[in-house]
């Protein structure tokens, strides 16, 4: 809890959501929440005393640029699903539902959900969670993943 909070402080958040460190075991009690808040407060106070600027790391900057580029591709693919008369596809519930059904917005944990595809396969590579081709295990770029989905080649 302290380590993740400390790391989060590198992006200078306006708010911090405290998650009870006991949640994996039991629903947090009042005492658990108080303890978690104390741990988080301590981590924040330490972080505010000074941190190296991790956001300036070349690898972090490269990944950020990759995420932004790939997010734009995904948003464009979602917008392309909308009927022509929809003013804002990204706030149009039927378009977003279609994106979930098509697998554009997917996650492994959606498997079995009747409203979602739930078939994306992911793997961690170089510290990043990435989509992979189920058949080969090869990491897919977002452009490749979208193209395979739209061509209905991803099983």
N, C-alpha and C positions, 0 to 999 in steps of 0.2 A: 504494500500500500504506500509506504513512504517512498520507495524507489520509483514507482510509477508516477506519483505526484511530483517528485523532484524532476523527473524527465519532462512531464507536462509543462512545467514552469518555463522550459526553454522556449515555448511558443507564446509566452506572456498572456495567459488566458484572462478574460474578464471575470469568469466564474469558474469554480471548480466543483464538480459533482462528486461528493463523497460516497463511495460504495463500501458497505460494510465488509470487512475482511473475513467475517464469519459466514457470509452468505452461502458459500459452498457447502457449509455444514448445517446451518440452521438459520431461520429468520432472525434478523438482527433484533436484539433487545435494546432497550433504552441505554443500558450500560455499554453495549457493543457500539452503538452509534456515537456515544460520547467519547469512547476510547478511539474510534476511527477518526473522529474530528480532531482529537488531540494529536494523533499521529500526523494527520494531514497538515494541521497548523504548524507543527514543528518542521515538517519538510518544506513548507512554503517559506517559513521564516529563514531557514538555512539557505534556500534558493535565492531569496531576496538579498542576501548578503553578497551575492555575486556568483555567476555561473559562466563557464566558457560559452561563447556564442555558437552553439551546435548548428544553428541555422546557416552559418557561413561555410560549413564544411562542404567541399566539392561534391561528395557523394550525396549529401542531403539535398543540395541544390539541384543536382541532376535528377534525383528521384522526384523532387517537387515538380520540375519541369515536365517529366514524363507523366506524372499523375494529372497535371493540368491539361496537357495535350490529349491524353486518353479520355479524360472526363468530357472534353469538348466533343470528341468523336461519339461518345456514348449519348450525350445530350442531343447531338444532331440525329443519331439513329432513332432515338425516342421520338423526336419531333417529326421525323419522316413517317412515323406510324399514324399520325393524326389525319383525320379527314381535312380536306382543303379549307373548309369554312371555320376551322377552329383557330381562334385568335392567339391563344397561348397554349400550345400542346403540353408544356411542362407543368401546367396547373389543371389540365383537363383529365378528370378521373378516368374516363374510358380509355384514353391514350395511355395513361400510366398503367392501367390494368392490362392493356395489351402488351406493354413492355415487360411486365412481370410474366405473363403467360408465354411470351415469345422467348423468355430467358435473357433479355437484355438486362433486366434487373433481377439477378439471381444470386443464390447463395446455397452452399451445401446443406444448410440447416432447413431449407425450404422443401427438401425431399419429402414426398408424401402429402404435401399441401396441395389440395385440389385447385387452388387459385394460381399456383406457381409452377414453373418448370422444374426447379429443384434438381437440375442435372449438371450444374457447373462443377468441374473438378478443379481443385486448387492444390498448390504446393508452395512451400516457402523456399525462396531462393534469394540469396544475398540479403537476407533480412526483410524481404518483401513477400507478401502473400500474392501469388500470381495464378491466373487461370492457366490450366494445362490441357493439352489434348489427351483425352481419356485413352485413346488407342496407343499413343506413342510416349506419353509423359512429357512431351516437349512443351516448354513454356510458350504461351501464346501472347502476342501483343493484343491490345484491345481491338485494333483494326482487324486482326486475324480472327479473333473470337467473334466479333460482330459479323464479319463476312461469312464465317462458318455457320453461325446461327441463322442468318437470313437465307443462306443457301440450304438450310436444314441438313447440314452435314455433321452437326454435333449431335451425338446420340446420348 
